[in-house]
Amino acid sequence: MPVDYRARLKEIPLYRPGKPPLTFFDSDFLDELEKTWGRRWGSQSSYARLRAVIVHRPDAEAAFGDVDPDFLNLPSGLPNLARMQAQHDAFVRLLNENGVETLPLYAPQPLHGTYGIPLRSATYTHETLMVRGGAIVCRCAPAYKRGLEYYQARTLAGLGCPILYTVHGKGFFESSNAVWLDKKSIALAISQRANLEGVNQVSSVLRDFGVEDIHIVHLPGPLNTRKAQTGGGGGAFHLDMVFGVAAERIGVIYPQGVGYAFIDYLLHQKGFDLIEIPEEEVNGCPSNFLVVQPGRLIMPAGNPIVSAELRKRGIEVIEIDLSEFTNAGGGPTCMTMPLIRDDE
């Protein structure tokens, strides 16, 4: 049956038969997001229902690191690739069982970065910051990771997700240094993985999308010695390794990993109930959980104190063995790029 384009013309805003088009400049990008781009891409929440993520099953590149484990951020040693793949498969099944669509990263083999070495951290896909409306493609700070943003941008473009901005110039920012507090508030960290220029670039886009409260956090980090991923004097280069939001105004935090001003801000300005990560659990990545729906989250197994405190607050904690991932640099948040979350 032929399409009645005359009828469709009548549905176009400001349509005037037989006259030149007028433009209504107050129309909002988000109002046409789904019609133009196919889906309501983006997220401005840590705890609303999760709908779709990008994941990458670790391949040969994930076992790279024996040439210099310290430089390649493997203070706990090289991961076992077979166990890593099995744990990733179980994690993806768990996401799917909880109604989360999992989409693959564009990652042709060999998966090499800007400087011709394997991108061992590619399985940690949380390197692009999503806002309601699309993606802010970040720029990795350490040279051994650079080039990952290319594969992420290729993936997003192939899916039809709008790329709103790409960190450039002398800016560096990795999205694990961003944690949503609520849909209008976000914490951004300056650390070894994000400089002030990168934070400023990201902040300007966030404000365009209705974020009113941007709190800057400063993370301590190592110089020549790093004995563990987090804690033990090594600091943390990603905020989500020391702080996560489990539900409205409920946070999990490792106080030694952040400046005290952030703790004061969370307690006295945002009204957070903070669960403290004990020293013996910090390397189990208990703040790097992933909320799949309000009141339910996925957490690496082996963090009984933090998980018990979350359950006391009525949150369902699904524990899963991700030991190869936590030893090598991250947990469920780091392993996913959240493409779509519901509104809070």
Stockholm file with secondary structure:
# STOCKHOLM 1.0

chainA/1-344         MPVDYRARLKEIPLYRPGKPPLTFFDSDFLDELEKTWGRRWGSQSSYARLRAVIVHRPDAEAAFGDVDPDFLNLPSGLPNLARMQAQHDAFVRLLNENGVETLPLYAPQPLHGTYGIPLRSATYTHETLMVRGGAIVCRCAPAYKRGLEYYQARTLAGLGCPILYTVHGKGFFESSNAVWLDKKSIALAISQRANLEGVNQVSSVLRDFGVEDIHIVHLPGPLNTRKAQTGGGGGAFHLDMVFGVAAERIGVIYPQGVGYAFIDYLLHQKGFDLIEIPEEEVNGCPSNFLVVQPGRLIMPAGNPIVSAELRKRGIEVIEIDLSEFTNAGGGPTCMTMPLIRDDE
#=GR chainA/1-344 SS CCCCHHHHHTTSTTCCTTSCCCCCTTCCGGGGHHHHHSSCCBCCCSSSCEEEEEECCCCGGGGCCTTCTTTTTCTTCCCCHHHHHHHHHHHHHHHHHTTCEEEECCCCSSCBCTTSSBCTTTTCCCCEEEETTEEEECBCSSGGGTTHHHHHHHHHHHHTCCEEEECCTTCCBCGGGEEEEETTEEEEEEBTTBCHHHHHHHHHHHHHTTCCEEEEEECCCCSSCCCSSSSTTCCCSSGGGTEEEEETTEEEECGGGSCHHHHHIIIIISCCEEEECCGGGGGGCTTCCEEEETTEEEEESSCHHHHHHHHHTTCEEEEECCHHHHHHTCCTTTTCEEEEECCC
#=GC SS_cons         CCCCHHHHHTTSTTCCTTSCCCCCTTCCGGGGHHHHHSSCCBCCCSSSCEEEEEECCCCGGGGCCTTCTTTTTCTTCCCCHHHHHHHHHHHHHHHHHTTCEEEECCCCSSCBCTTSSBCTTTTCCCCEEEETTEEEECBCSSGGGTTHHHHHHHHHHHHTCCEEEECCTTCCBCGGGEEEEETTEEEEEEBTTBCHHHHHHHHHHHHHTTCCEEEEEECCCCSSCCCSSSSTTCCCSSGGGTEEEEETTEEEECGGGSCHHHHHIIIIISCCEEEECCGGGGGGCTTCCEEEETTEEEEESSCHHHHHHHHHTTCEEEEECCHHHHHHTCCTTTTCEEEEECCC
//
